[in-house]
Amino acid sequence: MKWFNKQSRLVQILLLLVPFVNWVTEIVVRVTAVLEKPKTTNIVGLILAIIPVTGTILGWVDLVCVLVANHLLWAD
């Protein structure tokens, strides 16, 4: 998760914009978030990200969150 947050805004947007790439990015970011802070919201985010369809949708929701609030949804 720290790696993702250190990237420029443009790189974050590109990682979350492309469908397969955003799914892989979601899984990697969510796994690291659970390992760093095993909170309920992080675990729920990981479970949703593992499923390809919901993971892709979650990636697009995270794209909007990054654009608006500069952080991922449910990744504290």
MDTraj code that builds the backbone (N, CA, C; nanometers):
import mdtraj as md
import numpy as np

residues = "MET LYS TRP PHE ASN LYS GLN SER ARG LEU VAL GLN ILE LEU LEU LEU LEU VAL PRO PHE VAL ASN TRP VAL THR GLU ILE VAL VAL ARG VAL THR ALA VAL LEU GLU LYS PRO LYS THR THR ASN ILE VAL GLY LEU ILE LEU ALA ILE ILE PRO VAL THR GLY THR ILE LEU GLY TRP VAL ASP LEU VAL CYS VAL LEU VAL ALA ASN HIS LEU LEU TRP ALA ASP".split()
xyz = np.array([
    [0.0830, -0.1179, 0.0000],
    [0.0000, 0.0000, 0.0000],
    [0.0877, 0.1246, 0.0000],
    [0.1982, 0.1210, 0.0728],
    [0.2875, 0.2371, 0.0750],
    [0.3457, 0.2625, -0.0631],
    [0.3769, 0.1548, -0.1356],
    [0.4314, 0.1700, -0.2702],
    [0.3322, 0.2431, -0.3593],
    [0.2056, 0.2037, -0.3520],
    [0.1026, 0.2679, -0.4342],
    [0.0889, 0.4152, -0.3974],
    [0.0895, 0.4454, -0.2691],
    [0.0729, 0.5845, -0.2259],
    [0.1918, 0.6713, -0.2632],
    [0.3098, 0.6128, -0.2800],
    [0.4294, 0.6892, -0.3179],
    [0.4326, 0.7238, -0.4666],
    [0.3523, 0.6560, -0.5458],
    [0.3509, 0.6815, -0.6900],
    [0.2862, 0.8163, -0.7187],
    [0.3202, 0.8711, -0.8337],
    [0.2582, 0.9976, -0.8735],
    [0.1096, 0.9747, -0.9009],
    [0.0352, 1.0812, -0.8991],
    [-0.1098, 1.0712, -0.9220],
    [-0.1388, 1.0113, -1.0591],
    [-0.0591, 1.0456, -1.1602],
    [-0.0787, 0.9928, -1.2947],
    [-0.0584, 0.8417, -1.2984],
    [0.0445, 0.7918, -1.2324],
    [0.0701, 0.6476, -1.2283],
    [-0.0431, 0.5766, -1.1539],
    [-0.0891, 0.6330, -1.0437],
    [-0.2009, 0.5742, -0.9700],
    [-0.3249, 0.5647, -1.0579],
    [-0.3537, 0.6697, -1.1311],
    [-0.4710, 0.6708, -1.2187],
    [-0.4568, 0.5664, -1.3290],
    [-0.3392, 0.5581, -1.3891],
    [-0.3176, 0.4587, -1.4953],
    [-0.3281, 0.3166, -1.4426],
    [-0.2769, 0.2910, -1.3226],
    [-0.2863, 0.1572, -1.2644],
    [-0.4307, 0.1170, -1.2362],
    [-0.5139, 0.2138, -1.2044],
    [-0.6533, 0.1835, -1.1716],
    [-0.7473, 0.1956, -1.2912],
    [-0.6992, 0.2477, -1.4019],
    [-0.7846, 0.2700, -1.5185],
    [-0.7959, 0.1464, -1.6071],
    [-0.6881, 0.0736, -1.6253],
    [-0.6853, -0.0426, -1.7151],
    [-0.7464, -0.1626, -1.6417],
    [-0.8489, -0.2296, -1.6989],
    [-0.9233, -0.3332, -1.6276],
    [-0.8410, -0.4454, -1.5628],
    [-0.7579, -0.5182, -1.6338],
    [-0.6844, -0.6282, -1.5719],
    [-0.5770, -0.5761, -1.4775],
    [-0.5140, -0.4678, -1.5158],
    [-0.4086, -0.4090, -1.4326],
    [-0.4675, -0.3591, -1.3011],
    [-0.5876, -0.3003, -1.3060],
    [-0.6459, -0.2494, -1.1819],
    [-0.6854, -0.3633, -1.0886],
    [-0.7240, -0.4773, -1.1443],
    [-0.7576, -0.5925, -1.0603],
    [-0.6324, -0.6443, -0.9889],
    [-0.5232, -0.6575, -1.0604],
    [-0.3984, -0.7033, -0.9994],
    [-0.3485, -0.6005, -0.8974],
    [-0.3576, -0.4731, -0.9315],
    [-0.3172, -0.3675, -0.8391],
    [-0.4018, -0.3714, -0.7126],
    [-0.5322, -0.3903, -0.7287],
    [-0.6221, -0.4001, -0.6137],
    [-0.5807, -0.5140, -0.5215],
    [-0.5525, -0.6304, -0.5777],
    [-0.5158, -0.7455, -0.4950],
    [-0.3857, -0.7173, -0.4201],
    [-0.2862, -0.6653, -0.4897],
    [-0.1567, -0.6385, -0.4256],
    [-0.1717, -0.5343, -0.3155],
    [-0.2419, -0.4263, -0.3443],
    [-0.2589, -0.3200, -0.2455],
    [-0.3405, -0.3692, -0.1270],
    [-0.4449, -0.4456, -0.1528],
    [-0.5299, -0.4951, -0.0436],
    [-0.4577, -0.5973, 0.0443],
    [-0.3765, -0.6842, -0.0170],
    [-0.3006, -0.7813, 0.0620],
    [-0.2017, -0.7092, 0.1526],
    [-0.1319, -0.6109, 0.0985],
    [-0.0359, -0.5374, 0.1819],
    [-0.1069, -0.4561, 0.2903],
    [-0.2257, -0.4055, 0.2602],
    [-0.3018, -0.3316, 0.3618],
    [-0.3430, -0.4246, 0.4765],
    [-0.3843, -0.5475, 0.4427],
    [-0.4229, -0.6431, 0.5465],
    [-0.3007, -0.6842, 0.6281],
    [-0.1874, -0.7016, 0.5623],
    [-0.0660, -0.7394, 0.6355],
    [-0.0183, -0.6270, 0.7275],
    [-0.0321, -0.5028, 0.6847],
    [0.0095, -0.3897, 0.7671],
    [-0.0888, -0.3629, 0.8803],
    [-0.2169, -0.3604, 0.8470],
    [-0.3219, -0.3318, 0.9458],
    [-0.4387, -0.4267, 0.9231],
    [-0.4458, -0.5356, 0.9963],
    [-0.5558, -0.6311, 0.9746],
    [-0.6878, -0.5833, 1.0349],
    [-0.7421, -0.4781, 0.9764],
    [-0.8706, -0.4244, 1.0202],
    [-0.9827, -0.4853, 0.9362],
    [-1.1031, -0.4767, 0.9867],
    [-1.2187, -0.5344, 0.9177],
    [-1.2370, -0.4740, 0.7785],
    [-1.2215, -0.3445, 0.7652],
    [-1.2409, -0.2810, 0.6346],
    [-1.1366, -0.3277, 0.5340],
    [-1.0135, -0.3472, 0.5792],
    [-0.9093, -0.3966, 0.4892],
    [-0.9367, -0.5402, 0.4465],
    [-0.9859, -0.6210, 0.5381],
    [-1.0173, -0.7606, 0.5058],
    [-1.1343, -0.7682, 0.4090],
    [-1.2374, -0.6875, 0.4309],
    [-1.3521, -0.6848, 0.3393],
    [-1.3075, -0.6381, 0.2010],
    [-1.2218, -0.5370, 0.1958],
    [-1.1693, -0.4896, 0.0679],
    [-1.0919, -0.5981, -0.0046],
    [-1.0131, -0.6769, 0.0680],
    [-0.9381, -0.7868, 0.0069],
    [-1.0319, -0.8941, -0.0463],
    [-1.1318, -0.9304, 0.0301],
    [-1.2271, -1.0327, -0.0149],
    [-1.2979, -0.9873, -0.1422],
    [-1.3392, -0.8623, -0.1468],
    [-1.4052, -0.8110, -0.2670],
    [-1.3092, -0.8010, -0.3850],
    [-1.1825, -0.7710, -0.3579],
    [-1.0852, -0.7555, -0.4659],
    [-1.0457, -0.8890, -0.5273],
    [-1.0537, -0.9968, -0.4526],
    [-1.0134, -1.1281, -0.5041],
    [-1.1054, -1.1751, -0.6165],
    [-1.2333, -1.1444, -0.6066],
    [-1.3295, -1.1836, -0.7102],
    [-1.3076, -1.0920, -0.8308],
    [-1.2801, -1.1477, -0.9498],
    [-1.2428, -1.0635, -1.0648],
    [-1.3420, -0.9516, -1.0984],
    [-1.4701, -0.9815, -1.1003],
    [-1.5682, -0.8794, -1.1396],
    [-1.5766, -0.7689, -1.0346],
    [-1.5924, -0.8074, -0.9083],
    [-1.6004, -0.7051, -0.8045],
    [-1.4664, -0.6359, -0.7834],
    [-1.3561, -0.7068, -0.8072],
    [-1.2249, -0.6449, -0.7972],
    [-1.2054, -0.5363, -0.9009],
    [-1.2532, -0.5612, -1.0222],
    [-1.2436, -0.4597, -1.1280],
    [-1.3328, -0.3407, -1.0965],
    [-1.4527, -0.3674, -1.0505],
    [-1.5442, -0.2582, -1.0131],
    [-1.4868, -0.1799, -0.8958],
    [-1.4316, -0.2505, -0.7979],
    [-1.3688, -0.1832, -0.6839],
    [-1.2508, -0.0982, -0.7301],
    [-1.1792, -0.1457, -0.8313],
    [-1.0690, -0.0675, -0.8868],
    [-1.1166, 0.0623, -0.9479],
    [-1.2293, 0.0582, -1.0167],
    [-1.2831, 0.1805, -1.0759],
    [-1.3386, 0.2745, -0.9681],
    [-1.3981, 0.2183, -0.8640],
    [-1.4430, 0.3008, -0.7516],
    [-1.3217, 0.3652, -0.6845],
    [-1.2149, 0.2879, -0.6694],
    [-1.0921, 0.3427, -0.6131],
    [-1.0317, 0.4505, -0.7025],
    [-1.0474, 0.4368, -0.8335],
    [-1.0008, 0.5404, -0.9255],
    [-1.0696, 0.6725, -0.8942],
    [-1.2000, 0.6687, -0.8744],
    [-1.2748, 0.7901, -0.8401],
    [-1.2297, 0.8428, -0.7036],
    [-1.2088, 0.7527, -0.6075],
    [-1.1633, 0.7956, -0.4746],
    [-1.0254, 0.8601, -0.4807],
    [-0.9365, 0.8050, -0.5624],
    [-0.8030, 0.8638, -0.5777],
    [-0.8137, 1.0017, -0.6417],
    [-0.9010, 1.0146, -0.7395],
    [-0.9184, 1.1450, -0.8039],
    [-0.9756, 1.2490, -0.7079],
    [-1.0712, 1.2072, -0.6254],
    [-1.1401, 1.3008, -0.5376],
    [-1.0668, 1.3216, -0.4050],
    [-1.0287, 1.2114, -0.3397],
    [-0.9777, 1.2222, -0.2031],
    [-0.8317, 1.1803, -0.1868],
    [-0.7664, 1.1357, -0.2939],
    [-0.6258, 1.0972, -0.2924],
    [-0.5958, 0.9782, -0.1998],
    [-0.6923, 0.8875, -0.1840],
    [-0.6673, 0.7617, -0.1132],
    [-0.7651, 0.6565, -0.1631],
    [-0.7330, 0.5310, -0.1349],
    [-0.8189, 0.4213, -0.1768],
    [-0.9327, 0.4009, -0.0780],
    [-1.0418, 0.3491, -0.1273],
    [-1.1569, 0.3173, -0.0440],
    [-1.1230, 0.1963, 0.0416],
    [-1.1520, 0.2003, 0.1686],
    [-1.1328, 0.0904, 0.2635],
    [-0.9882, 0.0444, 0.2758],
    [-0.8935, 0.1285, 0.2486],
    [-0.7522, 0.0934, 0.2695],
    [-0.6902, 0.1966, 0.3623],
    [-0.7067, 0.1742, 0.4906],
    [-0.6563, 0.2691, 0.5907],
    [-0.5114, 0.2436, 0.6210],
])
top = md.Topology()
chain = top.add_chain()
for i, resn in enumerate(residues, 1):
    res = top.add_residue(resn, chain, resSeq=i)
    for name in ("N", "CA", "C"):
        top.add_atom(name, md.element.get_by_symbol(name[0]), res)
traj = md.Trajectory(xyz[None], top)
